[in-house]
Amino acid sequence: MYSVAISMPLIGMPGMMEWLIIGGAVLLLFGATRLPKLGKGLGEGIRNFKSGLMGSKDQDEEEEKGIVPSGDDSDEKIDKE
């Protein structure tokens, strides 16, 4: 009995033609006017995420040093009518 090895091609990164097809499909789905808005929203989201990470690092460093950040004044009493 002989065994035949079937070699399957490895799936790699898409080539230039695949990227063009993907870009064309995205352009058809969202339209040329919405793509800049989507890009802007994505960029702002990434920026907010990075600043949130940096903010948490800053807070961790302040907590290690014993510095308490001054947030809103929680000592103020709220008048209920």
Helices and strands as residue ranges (DSSP letters): H 16-30, H 35-65
